[in-house]
Amino acid sequence: MGRTETAELNPHGVSFAGATSVIAVVAVLILVSLPRLSAFAVEENESDAAALTRSLAAALDDHAREPDAGAATLAALVDALGMEPRTDDMEWLDGGRVLRRHGYLFELSSAGAAPVLRAWPWAYGKSGRSAFVAEPGGEVRRHANAEGGWSGLGCPPAAGCAGWDTLDGIELASW
C-alpha cells in the first residue's frame, strides 16, 4: 500500500532521489562527451583546412598556367572553386585579404618570388592546431604548430622554418 501512496503523492512516478540520480548520470555523460566532441571538431577543422588548402593550391596552379593571368588573389581562387559566403560558412577579414572558414584563416601571400598559400587556426586548440602552406606547383605541407605560435589574424605561419611535412599520401576528404 505504500507504493500506492507514493504514486498519489507524486503523480509522475519519479521520486526526488530518482530524479537526482538521472540528473547526475546526464551530467556525467555531458562532462565525458564535451571534451571528445571538442577534439572531434578540431580534427574536422584541420582536415577541412588541409583539403581546402589543397584545392586552393590546385586553383593557384590553374591560374598560373593561364596566359597573361596576372597576379592571383585569394578571392579569385575562392571564386574559381565556386565557393559562396552564404553557403560555405566563410567570412572575409582584413579588408578581404584573409578568409576565415571552419576555424581556420587562409591567406595568399606574395612576399617572396612566388605566392604562398597559408592556412592556420583562428584560435589555437579551440578551432585547430596545425598550420598548412602550399606554393604553386608544390605540395601542401603541414606543421604541427605544437606551441601554438601561429594563431589568430596577426600570426600567420612562416613557410621557411623547420618542421614542415608533406601531406602526400594522406587521404583527405574534399571540402
N, C-alpha and C positions, 0 to 999 in steps of 0.2 A: 504494500500500500504506500510505502514511502516514495516509490517511483512515480505513482500517480500524483502525489502531492507536488513533487518536483516539476512534473510536466505542467501542472496547473500554475505553479509559481513562475515558471519560465516557459512560455508558450513556444519558444524557438527550439527547445530541447538541448541547448548548449549551456553548460554551467560556466561560471566565471573561470574556474581552473581550466576547463576545456578550451575556452576562448583564448586564455592566456597561453596555453600550450601551442595552439595553432599560430598565434601571432609570433611566438618565439621561433617556431620552425620556419615560418615565412621570412623572418628577419635573418636567420642563419643562411637560408638559401640566397637571399639578396646579397649578404655580405660575402659569400663564397663566389657568387656569379659575377658581380660587378668587376673585379679585377680581371677575370677571364674575358669578359666582354670588352673591356678596355684594351687588353693585349690583342684581341682579335681585330679590333678596329684599327689599331696601329699597324698590324701586319697587312690588313687590307689596304690601308692608305699607302703603305710602302710599295706593295705590289702594283697598285694603280699608278703610282708616281713613276715606277720603273717602266711600266708598259707605255704610259703617255710619253715619257722621255724618249723611248724607242720610236714611237710613232712620229713625234715631232722631229726627231733626228732624220727619219726617212723623208719627211716632208722637206726638211732643210736640204737633204741630198737632191731631191727632185728640183727644188728651187735653184740650186747651184748649177744644175745641168741645163737650165733654160738660157738660151742666148739673150744677152742684154737684160738679164733679170734684175740687176741692181742689188743693193743690199737687202737681205732678208730681214723681216721683222717678225716678232713673236705673233703679233696679231694676224699677219698673213699666213703663217704656218698653221695657226689655230683655224683660220678660215678654210685653208686647204684640206683640213681634216673634217670639215663640216660641223664643227662644234658650235653650239649656241649657248649663251649665258643662261637663258631661261631653262633649258632642258638638261644642261650638262653640269649643273652645280659649280659654276665658276664665277669669279669676280676679278675684275681688273683693278690693280692697285698702282700706286706711284705714277699717276698720270698715264696709265695704260702700258707701262713698261714691264710690269710684273703681273703674272696670272696666279691667282690662288684657286686651287681645286683640291677637294678632298684632303685638306690638312697639309697640303704642300704648296710651295711657291715655285714658280717656273720663270726663268729669265733667259733671254738670248743676249749674251754679252759679246761685244765686238771689240774688246780692249786690245786683243792681240792681232796677229796677222789673219787668223781665221775666227769666225764666230764660234762661241762655245755656248751650248745649251746647258743650263744648270737647273737642278731641282733640289730643294732642301725643305726640311719641316718648318711649318708655321710656328709650332710650339713643341720643341724637343720633348720627347717622352709622352706627350699627350696626343699629338697628331702624327708623329712619325719619329724615326731616329736617323736612318740612313740618308745620305746625300747621293745624287746622281749627276753625271756630266756626260755630254756627247759632243763630238766635233764632226764637221762634215766629212763623210766617208769613213768615219771612225766607229769604234764600238762604244756602246753605252757602258760606262764604268760606274761602280758603286763604291762608296766609302762608308764604313760603319759609323763614323761620326760619334764614336763612343763617349767622348767628353761633352758632346752637345754644343760645340762651339759654333756650328752652323745652324742657327735657329732664328726665325723671325725675319722681318723685312730688311733690316740693315746688315745681316750677316750671311751673305751667300758663300758657297764653298769655293775654295781655291783649287783649280784643276791640277796645278803643278806639284802639289805636295805628295808625300808618301802615303801609302795605304789604300790606293785605288785598285779594285779588282774588276775584271770584265764580267759582264752579265752573259756572255756567250754560253750557251748550253743550259742556261737556267730557263725553265718553262715559265712564261708569264701569261696571265690572262690578258686578252686585249681589252683596252679601256672601253 
